[in-house]
Amino acid sequence: RRMPGVAEDGEPLNPGESFSAAPEYPKPIAPKATFCPAYHLGVGFFLVFAALMPTQYLLTSLNGTLGYYSIAVLYFCMAFSGPVVPFGIQYFGGPKTALVAGSLTYLIFQVANILIGIPSIPSAASYVVLLPPSALLGIGACLLWTAEGSYAARVSRSVDEYQRSLHLENEQTSTNSLGYVNGVVLLFLQGANLIMNLASSALLSSGASAVTLFIILAAMCGAGCFTLMLLPKAPEYAENRVQQSLRESLWEMITLHKDRDFLFLMPLILTLGFNQGYLFSTITGDIITPSLGEEWIGYVMATSAAVDALGSYAFGYVSDKIGRYPVLAIGFLTNLGGCIVVIVMGVPDKAYVMAFAVAVLLGIADAVWMTVTSAMLAEQFRAPKTTAAFAIFTSWRSFCTALMSLLGPFLPLSVRTAILAGSVLLAAITASIPRHRPAPMA
């Protein structure tokens, strides 16, 4: 037993000194983490989607009915493969391997487009050559996007924990980088959309064949697959190690559909899908082509992609600082604004300003929906529910994209625009209802 006035080592204390029974230890510092994996993932996405974007826009113009069937098969397979994707990511051992596996389906799709461009391939055989890879791409795309959401959430969490551990003396310190990480990835993706829209148009205008273009795109896609192979493994957390059977995975997705917070996010997810379908098919086929001509598609969509790319980065960063809901308001206003312009003006001849304005407004909205909705999903549905939440997100988004595209031949432009506007209004209403707000990630 220690005597009064005596230190722990037995030496007497100096006058005025007091013994502290609890010596101070260094404060724990989390493992160092940076945003480098997010940029690495962005580069991989840039290369993979630099190949897909021009191919997707050229499918219908080069292949006619087969192109429409290919897009429909792609997005419906992407939508309906969602229930098994979480189990697939678990089977592949985590999001990194799933990202690589998903990207390889993009490469197979590019090779199929090269084959059907060869003159010696009979037209009937083109269906056999293109449609199965389209279905495979749909499954792979769902796998890729779900794995991206899981990977981004883990990277964000590791950086946030490291930053908070450096500021333990300030209990008010709060960091949240989910929006930023998602914004970085989407910046690279939309940058690919911008650059390759212009590059492919220039290449085809110079007299190069579509097969030559697809060979170049396939090489870029292969480089993207290799880049994702070199991606650092996602940080591991205890909840990520939970193993689920296929039945448990399916049941978790079913129960998420009954979750109150998820139901409030559903209108945002549906709006994102409708807006992307409108961008992919309606603007190009019903506004740009009849008003300006096909030669303007690349320029208008490149402008939309540029706004989308910059907006993804900016809105992701800003929403981390000021909150998700002020940024969502920008999405509501721009999406509704674009719809109102179309409904009021129709499609006048030589409507250059209108076409660019609508594409820009919907591009801004797409940046908001993709970046902020992804961040909100990762915030509200922590592991092990994160993968299931992103699988549902990808499925419903893809379904609405396919649905909006397929409605083109059957519904007039005004009705499709009204459907998009209605989904935006519903999303605005549900977003304004007070509900549970998740605490910062621990």
C-alpha positions as CSV (number, residue, x, y, z in Angstrom):
1,R,0.0,0.0,0.0
2,R,1.4,3.4,-1.0
3,M,2.2,5.8,1.9
4,P,0.9,9.4,1.7
5,G,3.5,11.8,0.2
6,V,5.4,8.9,-1.5
7,A,5.5,8.4,-5.3
8,E,4.9,5.0,-7.0
9,D,8.7,4.3,-7.1
10,G,9.1,4.9,-3.4
11,E,10.7,8.4,-3.7
12,P,9.1,11.2,-1.7
13,L,7.1,13.7,-3.6
14,N,8.3,17.3,-3.8
15,P,6.3,19.9,-2.0
16,G,3.2,20.9,-4.0
17,E,3.3,17.6,-6.0
18,S,0.4,15.2,-5.9
19,F,0.2,11.6,-7.0
20,S,-1.9,10.7,-10.1
21,A,-3.3,7.2,-9.8
22,A,-4.2,7.2,-13.5
23,P,-1.2,7.8,-15.8
24,E,-1.9,9.2,-19.2
25,Y,-1.5,7.0,-22.2
26,P,-1.2,8.0,-25.8
27,K,-4.5,8.5,-27.5
28,P,-5.3,5.7,-30.0
29,I,-4.9,6.6,-33.6
30,A,-6.8,4.7,-36.3
31,P,-4.9,3.1,-39.2
32,K,-3.9,5.8,-41.6
33,A,-6.3,6.0,-44.5
34,T,-6.5,8.3,-47.6
35,F,-8.8,8.9,-50.5
36,C,-6.3,7.2,-52.9
37,P,-8.5,4.1,-53.3
38,A,-11.4,6.3,-54.4
39,Y,-9.3,7.9,-57.1
40,H,-8.0,4.5,-58.1
41,L,-11.6,3.2,-58.4
42,G,-12.5,6.4,-60.4
43,V,-9.7,5.7,-62.9
44,G,-10.9,2.1,-63.4
45,F,-14.5,3.4,-63.9
46,F,-13.3,6.0,-66.3
47,L,-11.7,3.4,-68.6
48,V,-14.6,0.9,-68.3
49,F,-17.3,3.4,-69.0
50,A,-15.3,5.2,-71.6
51,A,-15.9,2.1,-73.6
52,L,-19.6,1.6,-72.6
53,M,-20.9,5.1,-73.1
54,P,-20.3,5.6,-76.8
55,T,-21.3,2.0,-77.5
56,Q,-24.6,2.5,-75.7
57,Y,-25.4,5.6,-77.7
58,L,-24.5,3.9,-81.0
59,L,-26.4,0.7,-80.4
60,T,-29.7,1.8,-81.9
61,S,-28.3,3.9,-84.7
62,L,-26.0,1.1,-85.9
63,N,-28.2,-1.9,-85.2
64,G,-31.8,-0.7,-85.4
65,T,-34.3,-3.0,-83.7
66,L,-31.5,-5.2,-82.4
67,G,-30.0,-2.2,-80.6
68,Y,-33.3,-1.5,-78.8
69,Y,-33.6,-5.1,-77.8
70,S,-30.0,-5.1,-76.6
71,I,-30.6,-2.0,-74.3
72,A,-33.9,-3.5,-73.0
73,V,-32.3,-6.9,-72.2
74,L,-29.3,-5.1,-70.6
75,Y,-31.4,-3.0,-68.2
76,F,-34.0,-5.5,-67.3
77,C,-31.3,-8.1,-66.5
78,M,-29.6,-5.4,-64.4
79,A,-32.9,-4.8,-62.6
80,F,-33.8,-8.4,-61.9
81,S,-30.4,-9.7,-60.9
82,G,-30.4,-7.4,-57.9
83,P,-31.8,-10.0,-55.4
84,V,-28.8,-12.4,-55.9
85,V,-26.1,-9.8,-56.2
86,P,-25.4,-9.4,-52.4
87,F,-24.8,-13.2,-52.2
88,G,-22.6,-12.9,-55.3
89,I,-20.4,-10.3,-53.7
90,Q,-20.0,-12.5,-50.7
91,Y,-19.2,-15.4,-53.0
92,F,-16.5,-13.4,-54.7
93,G,-15.0,-12.6,-51.3
94,G,-15.7,-8.9,-51.1
95,P,-16.3,-5.8,-53.3
96,K,-12.9,-5.7,-55.0
97,T,-13.2,-9.1,-56.7
98,A,-16.8,-8.4,-57.5
99,L,-15.7,-5.1,-59.2
100,V,-13.3,-7.0,-61.4
101,A,-15.8,-9.7,-62.2
102,G,-18.4,-7.1,-63.1
103,S,-16.0,-5.2,-65.3
104,L,-15.1,-8.3,-67.3
105,T,-18.7,-8.5,-68.5
106,Y,-18.3,-5.0,-70.0
107,L,-15.3,-6.3,-72.0
108,I,-17.3,-9.3,-73.3
109,F,-20.0,-6.9,-74.4
110,Q,-17.4,-4.8,-76.3
111,V,-16.1,-7.9,-78.1
112,A,-19.6,-8.8,-79.1
113,N,-20.1,-5.4,-80.7
114,I,-16.9,-5.9,-82.7
115,L,-18.1,-9.3,-83.9
116,I,-21.5,-8.0,-85.1
117,G,-19.8,-5.2,-87.0
118,I,-17.9,-7.7,-89.2
119,P,-19.6,-7.8,-92.6
120,S,-19.4,-11.6,-92.9
121,I,-21.6,-12.1,-89.8
122,P,-25.2,-12.9,-91.0
123,S,-27.9,-10.5,-89.6
124,A,-29.8,-13.3,-87.9
125,A,-26.6,-14.5,-86.1
126,S,-26.2,-10.9,-84.8
127,Y,-29.0,-11.5,-82.3
128,V,-27.3,-14.6,-81.0
129,V,-23.9,-12.8,-80.8
130,L,-25.2,-9.6,-79.1
131,L,-28.2,-10.4,-76.8
132,P,-26.5,-13.0,-74.5
133,P,-23.6,-10.6,-73.8
134,S,-26.2,-7.9,-73.2
135,A,-27.9,-10.0,-70.6
136,L,-24.5,-10.9,-69.0
137,L,-23.6,-7.2,-69.0
138,G,-26.8,-6.4,-67.1
139,I,-25.9,-8.9,-64.4
140,G,-22.3,-7.7,-64.3
141,A,-23.4,-4.0,-64.2
142,C,-25.6,-4.7,-61.2
143,L,-22.7,-6.5,-59.5
144,L,-20.3,-3.7,-60.4
145,W,-22.5,-0.9,-59.1
146,T,-23.5,-2.7,-55.9
147,A,-19.8,-3.5,-55.2
148,E,-18.9,0.1,-55.9
149,G,-21.4,1.3,-53.3
150,S,-20.0,-1.2,-50.7
151,Y,-16.4,-0.3,-51.5
152,A,-17.0,3.4,-51.4
153,A,-18.7,3.1,-48.0
154,R,-15.8,1.2,-46.6
155,V,-13.2,3.7,-47.9
156,S,-15.2,6.6,-46.6
157,R,-15.5,5.0,-43.2
158,S,-11.8,4.2,-42.9
159,V,-10.9,7.9,-43.8
160,D,-13.5,9.3,-41.4
161,E,-12.3,7.1,-38.5
162,Y,-8.7,8.1,-39.1
163,Q,-9.6,11.8,-39.3
164,R,-11.6,11.6,-36.1
165,S,-8.8,9.8,-34.3
166,L,-6.5,12.7,-35.1
167,H,-8.9,15.1,-33.4
168,L,-9.9,13.2,-30.2
169,E,-9.2,16.3,-28.1
170,N,-12.1,18.0,-29.9
171,E,-15.3,16.0,-29.2
172,Q,-17.2,18.2,-31.6
173,T,-15.2,17.1,-34.6
174,S,-17.4,15.3,-37.1
175,T,-16.3,14.0,-40.4
176,N,-18.3,12.5,-43.2
177,S,-16.8,11.8,-46.6
178,L,-19.5,9.6,-48.2
179,G,-20.6,12.3,-50.6
180,Y,-17.1,13.2,-51.6
181,V,-16.1,9.6,-52.3
182,N,-19.1,8.9,-54.4
183,G,-18.6,12.3,-56.1
184,V,-15.0,11.4,-57.1
185,V,-16.1,8.1,-58.7
186,L,-18.9,9.8,-60.6
187,L,-16.6,12.6,-61.7
188,F,-14.4,10.1,-63.5
189,L,-17.4,8.3,-64.9
190,Q,-19.1,11.3,-66.4
191,G,-15.7,12.6,-67.5
192,A,-15.5,9.5,-69.6
193,N,-18.9,10.2,-70.9
194,L,-17.9,13.7,-72.0
195,I,-14.6,12.8,-73.6
196,M,-15.7,9.7,-75.4
197,N,-18.8,11.2,-76.8
198,L,-16.7,13.9,-78.5
199,A,-13.9,11.5,-79.4
200,S,-16.2,8.8,-80.9
201,S,-18.1,11.4,-83.0
202,A,-14.8,12.8,-84.3
203,L,-13.4,9.4,-85.1
204,L,-16.5,8.3,-87.0
205,S,-16.7,11.7,-88.8
206,S,-13.2,11.1,-90.0
207,G,-14.2,8.0,-91.9
208,A,-13.2,5.3,-89.4
209,S,-15.4,2.3,-89.3
210,A,-17.5,1.3,-86.3
211,V,-15.5,-1.9,-85.9
212,T,-12.3,0.2,-85.5
213,L,-14.0,2.3,-82.9
214,F,-15.2,-0.7,-81.0
215,I,-11.7,-2.3,-81.1
216,I,-10.3,0.9,-79.5
217,L,-13.0,0.9,-76.9
218,A,-12.5,-2.8,-76.1
219,A,-8.8,-2.0,-75.5
220,M,-9.8,0.8,-73.1
221,C,-12.2,-1.5,-71.3
222,G,-9.5,-4.1,-70.9
223,A,-7.2,-1.5,-69.4
224,G,-10.1,-0.6,-67.0
225,C,-10.4,-4.3,-65.9
226,F,-6.7,-4.4,-65.3
227,T,-6.8,-1.2,-63.3
228,L,-9.6,-2.6,-61.0
229,M,-7.5,-5.8,-60.5
230,L,-4.8,-3.5,-59.0
231,L,-7.3,-1.8,-56.7
232,P,-6.4,-2.0,-53.0
233,K,-8.6,-4.4,-51.0
234,A,-11.5,-2.7,-49.2
235,P,-11.0,-2.1,-45.5
236,E,-12.5,-5.0,-43.4
237,Y,-14.8,-4.5,-40.5
238,A,-16.4,-7.1,-38.2
239,E,-19.9,-6.6,-39.6
240,N,-18.6,-7.1,-43.2
241,R,-17.5,-10.6,-42.2
242,V,-21.0,-11.7,-41.6
243,Q,-21.7,-14.7,-43.9
244,Q,-25.2,-15.0,-45.3
245,S,-26.8,-17.8,-47.2
246,L,-28.7,-17.0,-50.5
247,R,-32.0,-17.4,-48.6
248,E,-30.9,-14.9,-45.9
249,S,-29.6,-12.5,-48.5
250,L,-33.0,-12.6,-50.3
251,W,-34.9,-12.2,-47.1
252,E,-32.8,-9.2,-46.1
253,M,-33.7,-7.5,-49.4
254,I,-37.4,-8.2,-48.8
255,T,-37.3,-6.8,-45.3
256,L,-35.5,-3.7,-46.5
257,H,-38.5,-3.0,-48.7
258,K,-40.6,-2.7,-45.6
259,D,-38.1,-0.4,-43.8
260,R,-39.6,3.0,-43.3
261,D,-36.4,4.9,-44.0
262,F,-35.9,2.9,-47.2
263,L,-39.4,3.6,-48.4
264,F,-38.8,7.3,-48.0
265,L,-35.8,7.0,-50.3
266,M,-37.6,4.9,-52.9
267,P,-39.1,8.0,-54.8
268,L,-35.5,9.4,-55.1
269,I,-34.3,6.1,-56.5
270,L,-37.2,5.9,-59.0
271,T,-36.7,9.5,-60.0
272,L,-33.0,8.8,-60.7
273,G,-34.0,5.9,-63.0
274,F,-36.6,7.8,-64.9
275,N,-34.3,10.8,-65.3
276,Q,-31.5,8.6,-66.7
277,G,-33.9,6.9,-69.1
278,Y,-35.1,10.3,-70.2
279,L,-31.5,11.4,-70.8
280,F,-30.5,8.2,-72.6
281,S,-33.5,7.9,-75.0
282,T,-36.0,10.8,-74.8
283,I,-33.7,13.8,-75.2
284,T,-31.7,12.1,-77.9
285,G,-34.6,10.6,-79.9
286,D,-37.4,13.1,-79.3
287,I,-35.7,16.4,-78.8
288,I,-32.3,16.6,-80.4
289,T,-32.8,14.5,-83.5
290,P,-36.1,16.0,-84.7
291,S,-35.1,19.6,-83.8
292,L,-31.3,19.7,-84.5
293,G,-30.4,16.5,-86.3
294,E,-28.4,13.4,-85.2
295,E,-25.1,15.2,-85.7
296,W,-25.9,17.3,-82.6
297,I,-26.4,14.4,-80.2
298,G,-22.8,14.1,-79.3
299,Y,-22.4,17.8,-78.6
300,V,-25.5,18.2,-76.5
301,M,-24.9,15.0,-74.5
302,A,-21.2,15.9,-74.0
303,T,-22.4,19.2,-72.5
304,S,-24.8,17.3,-70.2
305,A,-22.0,14.9,-69.2
306,A,-19.6,17.8,-68.4
307,V,-22.2,19.4,-66.0
308,D,-22.9,16.0,-64.5
309,A,-19.2,15.3,-63.9
310,L,-18.5,18.6,-62.2
311,G,-21.8,18.5,-60.3
312,S,-21.1,15.0,-59.0
313,Y,-17.8,16.2,-57.4
314,A,-19.1,19.5,-56.2
315,F,-22.4,18.2,-54.8
316,G,-20.8,15.3,-53.1
317,Y,-18.3,17.6,-51.3
318,V,-20.9,20.3,-50.5
319,S,-23.5,17.8,-49.1
320,D,-20.8,16.4,-46.7
321,K,-20.4,20.0,-45.4
322,I,-23.9,21.4,-45.3
323,G,-26.1,18.3,-45.3
324,R,-27.9,16.2,-48.0
325,Y,-31.2,18.0,-48.1
326,P,-30.1,21.5,-49.3
327,V,-28.4,19.7,-52.2
328,L,-31.4,17.6,-52.9
329,A,-33.4,20.8,-53.3
330,I,-31.1,21.7,-56.2
331,G,-32.0,18.4,-57.8
332,F,-35.7,19.0,-57.4
333,L,-35.6,22.4,-58.9
334,T,-33.4,21.6,-61.9
335,N,-35.3,18.4,-62.7
336,L,-38.7,20.1,-62.5
337,G,-37.3,23.0,-64.5
338,G,-36.2,20.8,-67.3
339,C,-39.6,19.1,-67.4
340,I,-41.4,22.5,-67.4
341,V,-39.3,23.7,-70.3
342,V,-40.2,20.6,-72.4
343,I,-43.9,20.8,-71.5
344,V,-44.3,24.5,-72.2
345,M,-42.1,24.8,-75.4
346,G,-42.6,21.4,-77.0
347,V,-40.0,20.6,-79.7
348,P,-39.6,23.7,-82.0
349,D,-37.4,23.6,-85.0
350,K,-33.8,24.5,-84.5
351,A,-34.2,24.8,-80.7
352,Y,-30.5,24.9,-79.9
353,V,-31.0,26.8,-76.6
354,M,-33.8,24.6,-75.4
355,A,-32.0,21.3,-76.2
356,F,-28.8,22.4,-74.4
357,A,-30.8,23.9,-71.5
358,V,-32.8,20.7,-70.9
359,A,-29.8,18.5,-71.1
360,V,-27.9,20.7,-68.7
361,L,-30.8,20.9,-66.2
362,L,-31.3,17.1,-66.2
363,G,-27.5,16.6,-66.1
364,I,-27.4,18.6,-62.9
365,A,-30.3,16.6,-61.4
366,D,-28.6,13.4,-62.3
367,A,-25.4,14.5,-60.5
368,V,-27.5,15.2,-57.4
369,W,-29.5,12.0,-57.5
370,M,-26.5,9.7,-58.0
371,T,-24.2,11.3,-55.5
372,V,-26.5,12.2,-52.7
373,T,-28.8,9.2,-52.8
374,S,-25.8,6.9,-52.7
375,A,-24.4,8.7,-49.7
376,M,-27.8,8.6,-47.9
377,L,-28.0,4.8,-48.5
378,A,-24.6,4.2,-47.0
379,E,-25.4,6.4,-44.1
380,Q,-28.8,4.9,-43.2
381,F,-28.0,1.3,-44.0
382,R,-24.8,0.3,-42.3
383,A,-23.0,-3.1,-42.9
384,P,-24.1,-5.8,-43.2
385,K,-27.2,-4.2,-44.8
386,T,-25.1,-1.9,-47.1
387,T,-24.7,-4.4,-49.9
388,A,-28.4,-5.3,-50.0
389,A,-29.4,-1.6,-50.0
390,F,-27.2,-0.9,-53.0
391,A,-28.4,-4.0,-54.8
392,I,-32.0,-2.8,-54.4
393,F,-31.0,0.7,-55.4
394,T,-29.3,-0.6,-58.6
395,S,-32.3,-2.8,-59.5
396,W,-35.0,-0.2,-59.2
397,R,-32.9,2.4,-60.9
398,S,-32.2,0.1,-63.8
399,F,-35.9,-0.9,-64.0
400,C,-37.1,2.7,-64.2
401,T,-34.4,3.5,-66.8
402,A,-35.5,0.6,-69.0
403,L,-39.2,1.4,-68.5
404,M,-38.7,5.0,-69.5
405,S,-36.8,3.9,-72.6
406,L,-39.4,1.3,-73.6
407,L,-42.3,3.8,-73.2
408,G,-40.8,5.9,-76.0
409,P,-42.6,4.3,-78.9
410,F,-45.9,4.1,-77.1
411,L,-46.4,7.4,-75.2
412,P,-46.1,10.9,-76.4
413,L,-43.3,13.2,-75.2
414,S,-45.6,15.2,-73.0
415,V,-46.8,12.1,-71.1
416,R,-43.3,10.8,-70.5
417,T,-42.2,14.2,-69.3
418,A,-45.2,14.4,-66.9
419,I,-44.2,11.0,-65.5
420,L,-40.7,12.3,-64.8
421,A,-42.1,15.5,-63.2
422,G,-44.5,13.5,-61.1
423,S,-41.8,11.3,-59.7
424,V,-39.8,14.4,-58.9
425,L,-42.7,15.9,-57.0
426,L,-43.3,12.7,-55.1
427,A,-39.6,12.5,-54.1
428,A,-39.7,16.1,-52.9
429,I,-42.7,15.4,-50.7
430,T,-41.2,12.3,-49.1
431,A,-37.8,14.0,-48.6
432,S,-39.6,16.9,-46.7
433,I,-41.2,14.5,-44.2
434,P,-39.3,14.5,-40.9
435,R,-37.9,11.1,-40.0
436,H,-34.9,9.3,-38.4
437,R,-31.6,10.9,-39.2
438,P,-28.6,8.6,-38.8
439,A,-25.8,9.4,-36.4
440,P,-22.3,9.9,-37.8
441,M,-20.5,6.7,-38.5
442,A,-18.5,5.4,-35.6
